[in-house]
Amino acid sequence: MKGLMQPTQLTLVHLFERAERYGRDKRIITATATAKVSTTYGAWAERTRLLGGVLDILKISKFGRVATLAWNSARHLELYFAAPCSNRVLHPLNFRLFPEQVTYIVNHAQDEVIFCDTSLWAILEPLMSTFTTVKHLVFMNDGKGEAPASVPGVQVHEYESLLQQAKAAEWNVTDENQAASMCYTSGTTGNPKGVVYSHRSTFLHTMAEMLADSLGVRESDTILPVVPMFHVNAWGLTHAATACGANLVMPGPDLSGKAIADHIVNEKVTVAAGVPTIWMAVLPELKGRDTSSLRAVVCGGAAVPKALSEAYREQIGLPILQAWGMTETSPISAVCTLNTAEQQLPVEEQAEIRTTVGRIVLGVDFRVVQPDTTTMVAWDGETSGELQCAGPWIASSYYNDSRSAESFTKDGWLRTGDVAVVDSVGRIRLVDRTKDLIKSGGEWISSVEIENELMSHPKVKEAAVVGVPHPKWSERPLACVVPKDGETITKEEIIAFLTPKLAKWQIPDDVVFIDQVPKTSVGKFSKKTLRDRFADYKLPSA
């Protein structure tokens, strides 16, 4: 017996029309290089429909890829909806990738047009001759840089001029399973891998972000997505904000701690989201200021040090809300909200819980399994295994890429590459990335565990731990430490600080002091860079 419900398609058109009808007067604020510009969802919706007409003028094919190279802005949000709602595919480009990687993803995705902020043209200019499918280049004046009059091999256009020529488009997306957007992974080995999101997956992921036990995005929010719009569609926050008509504050190119703090205070931001390195820079800029509007400081992309979360709780009365996901998971898959019983625990126990990524969100399933099996490990908070995920917004394969076989199990689960443990109530703790574990004398050492302890030292700004060769133990941990500005610290102090906190065999064999921990294109610690840098490092005991 089948249910008697209507087969309504779950598409981004519905999210767009919600904002168009019910959020017309809500604000979208964009910080450009020269000013702060405010518009409404009503005006944004009119421009977005015109942009759909622009894609027709440019003769972008059905399902043609529409690439963007742009900062977070209202204009970028227009592209976020005009492309998929007109039956094209949005493709945000990560401008922090290596040039050869940008060339690879533009050609691999077969982008037909690139919409480029003028301030970012210098990144794109030397690469234009390497693109094989791009026919159009559309410049968006963002207050910095100048657009060239012509570029060999492509037609050059100006964004606002195109809008003036266009007729408003009517949306007609009939298949929820067709592609809406695509993002490429920012992995540091090999070429980036393409993940293609459907209208249905994006719709359901948007609803998941609006769940009270997830991020709880709602109409009354003012949301500041510090996370770039090229990074897994801004973690889905721009879709969720649009769907419910929440105010949006787009930070533009200035992502300094002071600029982000100013947005939070001046615009009465309720939800802000970014990676740990962003929140490290923002915290001192919030001291003594009115942050009472905030209800969630969302952090993802890397493990959140307990010291950082507690520093926020002590200074502004609000600990960091840790969330977990990846490009392949759209990305939100787990959020560390505390349940009723956990909220009654002592402060220190709550802080320890917040170092986990929490429970899997409604709609997604997970398992932590023994190596190369489907056998789940015990939920005892101690036994580790590989974290795998399945669900309606979890990728099933990569776009046109033979590496799919190694990243997905035979029964269709995503192999996340994260090593995790699960406690008795289903909280997931990430122990490390499989590639970042340190194998020492037959025992695995978690680099993340050591890093969390290091970053709780009052004189330490940042720290990363990598394995370096050892003639007896195969690998031993090396601590790479960045002291806080104005502070002096010694190796002996670091080792003494770690000694009561870690088992003897887990303590790093040496400590090196560096100016900064290298970052990936999305702001995560680049341990590959450190491993390469210290590949021939001679440990004192070696």
JODA-V892160 format. One record per residue. RES is the residue in one letter. PSI is psi in degrees with one decimal (none if undefined). D_LAST is the distance of its C-alpha to the last C-alpha in whole Angstrom. Layout:
BEGIN
RES_PSI_D_LAST + RES_PSI_D_LAST
END
This chain:
BEGIN
M_128.0_70 + K_152.6_69 + G_159.1_69 + L_47.0_71 + M_156.1_69 + Q_140.3_69 + P_55.2_66 + T_135.7_65 + Q_134.9_63 + L_97.2_60 + T_166.2_59 + L_-16.5_58 + V_-40.2_62 + H_-42.2_62 + L_-43.8_60 + F_-46.8_61 + E_-27.7_65 + R_-48.0_64 + A_-40.5_63 + E_-37.7_66 + R_-43.9_68 + Y_-13.5_67 + G_23.3_64 + R_-34.4_66 + D_-2.4_66 + K_156.3_63 + R_148.1_60 + I_115.3_58 + I_129.6_56 + T_128.1_54 + A_113.8_52 + T_-174.9_53 + A_-20.0_51 + T_-16.2_55 + A_174.2_56 + K_123.7_56 + V_133.7_59 + S_138.1_60 + T_-177.7_62 + T_162.4_63 + Y_-30.8_63 + G_-50.1_66 + A_-39.3_66 + W_-42.9_62 + A_-40.5_64 + E_-43.9_67 + R_-36.0_64 + T_-39.5_62 + R_-40.2_65 + L_-37.5_66 + L_-35.4_62 + G_-39.0_63 + G_-34.1_66 + V_-42.3_64 + L_-30.4_62 + D_-42.1_65 + I_-40.3_66 + L_-5.0_63 + K_41.0_64 + I_128.6_60 + S_162.6_61 + K_130.6_61 + F_12.6_57 + G_143.2_56 + R_128.4_53 + V_104.4_53 + A_148.5_50 + T_139.0_50 + L_90.1_47 + A_155.9_48 + W_171.5_47 + N_119.8_48 + S_166.8_52 + A_-35.4_56 + R_-41.3_56 + H_-36.1_53 + L_-32.1_54 + E_-43.5_57 + L_-34.1_55 + Y_-32.0_54 + F_-34.0_57 + A_-41.5_59 + A_-59.5_57 + P_-32.4_57 + C_-16.4_60 + S_19.6_62 + N_29.0_60 + R_-176.3_57 + V_120.7_54 + L_138.0_52 + H_88.0_48 + P_132.6_46 + L_135.4_44 + N_104.5_41 + F_2.2_41 + R_2.3_37 + L_165.0_36 + F_149.3_35 + P_-43.5_38 + E_-26.9_38 + Q_-37.9_37 + V_-45.1_41 + T_-45.3_42 + Y_-48.6_41 + I_-33.2_42 + V_-43.6_46 + N_-38.4_46 + H_-39.6_45 + A_-17.1_47 + Q_49.2_50 + D_136.6_51 + E_-26.4_55 + V_146.8_55 + I_125.1_52 + F_120.8_53 + C_127.6_51 + D_138.2_51 + T_-31.1_52 + S_-15.3_49 + L_3.8_47 + W_-33.8_49 + A_-28.7_46 + I_-40.4_44 + L_-34.8_46 + E_-51.1_48 + P_-8.4_46 + L_-11.7_45 + M_-37.7_49 + S_-12.9_49 + T_-7.9_47 + F_133.9_48 + T_-15.9_51 + T_-8.3_53 + V_126.0_53 + K_-25.7_57 + H_146.2_57 + L_117.9_55 + V_121.3_57 + F_137.7_56 + M_113.9_56 + N_110.6_56 + D_22.7_54 + G_0.9_55 + K_138.5_53 + G_164.6_52 + E_145.4_55 + A_138.5_56 + P_155.8_57 + A_-31.1_61 + S_156.0_59 + V_125.7_56 + P_133.1_57 + G_-10.3_57 + V_160.9_57 + Q_132.6_60 + V_135.9_59 + H_162.9_61 + E_130.7_61 + Y_-55.0_60 + E_-34.6_63 + S_-40.3_66 + L_-41.9_65 + L_-37.6_66 + Q_-24.2_69 + Q_-15.9_70 + A_159.2_69 + K_144.8_71 + A_134.2_69 + A_148.7_68 + E_131.0_69 + W_141.8_66 + N_74.1_66 + V_119.2_63 + T_-7.7_64 + D_110.6_61 + E_-18.8_59 + N_-1.6_56 + Q_158.6_56 + A_138.1_53 + A_-41.7_53 + S_167.5_50 + M_141.9_47 + C_152.6_43 + Y_143.4_40 + T_156.9_37 + S_33.2_34 + G_153.4_31 + T_0.3_29 + T_133.5_28 + G_179.0_31 + N_149.3_35 + P_152.8_36 + K_137.9_38 + G_131.2_42 + V_126.8_43 + V_119.9_47 + Y_138.3_49 + S_166.5_52 + H_-44.3_55 + R_-47.2_55 + S_-39.4_51 + T_-38.8_51 + F_-49.7_55 + L_-37.5_53 + H_-38.5_50 + T_-45.7_52 + M_-37.8_54 + A_-37.2_51 + E_-19.6_50 + M_-4.9_53 + L_140.9_53 + A_-34.0_53 + D_9.0_50 + S_-115.0_48 + L_-15.4_48 + G_36.4_52 + V_134.1_53 + R_169.4_56 + E_-33.7_59 + S_-4.4_59 + D_154.0_55 + T_113.4_54 + I_132.2_51 + L_96.9_49 + P_95.3_46 + V_-31.6_44 + V_132.9_42 + P_150.1_43 + M_-14.0_45 + F_-11.3_43 + H_94.9_41 + V_50.8_42 + N_46.3_46 + A_37.3_45 + W_22.4_44 + G_-0.9_47 + L_-33.7_49 + T_-34.3_51 + H_-45.0_53 + A_-42.4_53 + A_-43.0_54 + T_-43.5_57 + A_-37.8_58 + C_-2.3_59 + G_30.6_60 + A_146.3_57 + N_145.0_57 + L_137.1_54 + V_110.0_52 + M_119.6_51 + P_-12.3_48 + G_-149.3_48 + P_-20.7_46 + D_102.2_45 + L_27.2_42 + S_158.1_41 + G_-41.7_41 + K_-44.1_44 + A_-43.3_46 + I_-42.8_45 + A_-41.1_46 + D_-41.6_49 + H_-45.0_50 + I_-45.9_50 + V_-48.4_52 + N_-32.3_55 + E_5.3_55 + K_50.6_55 + V_137.7_52 + T_-33.3_52 + V_125.4_49 + A_142.7_46 + A_133.2_43 + G_178.2_40 + V_165.2_36 + P_-38.8_34 + T_-32.3_33 + I_-47.8_37 + W_-25.3_38 + M_-39.7_35 + A_-28.7_37 + V_-37.1_40 + L_-52.3_40 + P_-23.1_40 + E_-12.4_43 + L_-8.5_45 + K_126.8_45 + G_6.8_49 + R_162.7_50 + D_105.5_53 + T_22.4_50 + S_-18.4_53 + S_-26.9_54 + L_134.9_50 + R_-17.1_50 + A_127.1_47 + V_98.7_43 + V_134.3_42 + C_134.2_38 + G_-171.3_37 + G_-23.6_34 + A_160.9_31 + A_137.3_30 + V_116.5_32 + P_138.1_30 + K_-36.0_32 + A_-36.6_32 + L_-45.9_34 + S_-43.1_37 + E_-32.2_37 + A_-38.0_38 + Y_-42.2_40 + R_-41.0_42 + E_-35.4_42 + Q_-43.3_43 + I_0.7_46 + G_13.0_46 + L_111.6_45 + P_163.8_42 + I_140.3_40 + L_108.8_41 + Q_133.1_38 + A_155.8_39 + W_142.8_37 + G_-174.7_38 + M_171.4_37 + T_-39.4_39 + E_-11.3_40 + T_15.3_42 + S_-12.4_44 + P_-15.1_42 + I_120.8_43 + S_-26.3_42 + A_143.8_41 + V_135.6_42 + C_67.0_41 + T_146.4_44 + L_133.8_45 + N_-179.8_48 + T_-46.0_51 + A_-39.9_49 + E_-29.6_46 + Q_-14.0_48 + Q_-3.4_49 + L_160.4_45 + P_155.4_44 + V_-43.2_42 + E_-37.6_39 + E_-36.9_39 + Q_-41.1_41 + A_-38.3_38 + E_-39.2_35 + I_-37.4_38 + R_-10.2_37 + T_-9.4_34 + T_169.2_35 + V_4.9_37 + G_-152.8_40 + R_152.7_42 + I_143.0_43 + V_156.5_46 + L_129.9_49 + G_-19.6_50 + V_145.7_46 + D_155.6_45 + F_161.7_41 + R_147.8_39 + V_117.4_35 + V_158.1_35 + Q_153.2_33 + P_129.9_31 + D_29.4_33 + T_177.3_36 + T_15.2_39 + T_118.6_38 + M_142.3_38 + V_164.0_36 + A_143.7_37 + W_70.6_38 + D_2.5_36 + G_4.8_34 + E_-38.8_31 + T_123.2_31 + S_159.5_29 + G_-174.8_30 + E_132.6_31 + L_126.3_34 + Q_149.8_37 + C_154.6_40 + A_149.8_44 + G_174.6_47 + P_-12.9_50 + W_28.8_47 + I_132.6_44 + A_147.7_44 + S_-15.6_45 + S_172.9_43 + Y_156.7_42 + Y_116.2_45 + N_54.4_45 + D_124.5_41 + S_-13.2_40 + R_-1.5_37 + S_-36.7_39 + A_-35.8_39 + E_-14.0_35 + S_-6.0_36 + F_141.1_39 + T_167.2_39 + K_-27.8_42 + D_15.0_44 + G_6.2_44 + W_147.5_41 + L_127.3_39 + R_108.6_35 + T_-22.3_34 + G_2.3_30 + D_138.5_30 + V_130.6_28 + A_161.5_31 + V_157.6_32 + V_133.9_36 + D_-179.1_37 + S_-18.9_41 + V_12.9_43 + G_10.8_41 + R_135.6_39 + I_128.3_36 + R_121.7_33 + L_122.8_30 + V_-39.4_27 + D_173.1_25 + R_145.5_26 + T_-37.2_25 + K_-11.5_23 + D_-6.3_21 + L_147.3_20 + I_119.1_16 + K_108.7_16 + S_111.9_13 + G_35.4_14 + G_-4.8_17 + E_143.1_18 + W_134.5_19 + I_129.7_18 + S_117.7_21 + S_-32.9_20 + V_-41.5_23 + E_-43.4_23 + I_-41.1_21 + E_-42.0_22 + N_-39.6_26 + E_-43.2_25 + L_-42.4_23 + M_-1.2_26 + S_-5.5_28 + H_131.8_27 + P_-18.0_30 + K_0.3_28 + V_127.8_26 + K_-51.1_28 + E_156.5_26 + A_141.2_23 + A_146.8_21 + V_130.9_18 + V_159.0_16 + G_136.7_13 + V_154.1_10 + P_144.4_9 + H_132.5_6 + P_-26.6_6 + K_-45.9_8 + W_6.3_9 + S_-59.2_10 + E_149.7_10 + R_151.0_10 + P_137.6_12 + L_125.6_12 + A_123.6_16 + C_112.0_18 + V_135.6_21 + V_111.7_24 + P_153.9_26 + K_153.1_30 + D_130.0_32 + G_-3.5_32 + E_147.7_30 + T_132.0_27 + I_149.1_24 + T_163.5_21 + K_-41.5_17 + E_-38.4_18 + E_-42.2_21 + I_-48.9_20 + I_-41.9_18 + A_-36.3_21 + F_-37.1_23 + L_-26.7_21 + T_-46.2_20 + P_-5.9_24 + K_-19.8_24 + L_157.7_21 + A_151.6_20 + K_-41.0_17 + W_-9.4_15 + Q_-17.4_16 + I_132.2_15 + P_145.0_13 + D_-22.7_9 + D_163.3_11 + V_130.6_14 + V_143.8_16 + F_127.0_19 + I_163.3_21 + D_-36.8_25 + Q_153.8_26 + V_125.1_24 + P_146.8_26 + K_153.5_29 + T_-178.5_30 + S_-16.4_34 + V_17.6_35 + G_6.0_33 + K_158.9_30 + F_130.1_26 + S_89.4_25 + K_-25.3_22 + K_-42.1_22 + T_-42.2_22 + L_-39.5_19 + R_-41.1_17 + D_-42.2_18 + R_-38.7_18 + F_23.2_14 + A_-32.2_14 + D_19.2_12 + Y_134.6_10 + K_112.7_6 + L_151.4_5 + P_-34.6_6 + S_-6.6_4 + A_none_0
END
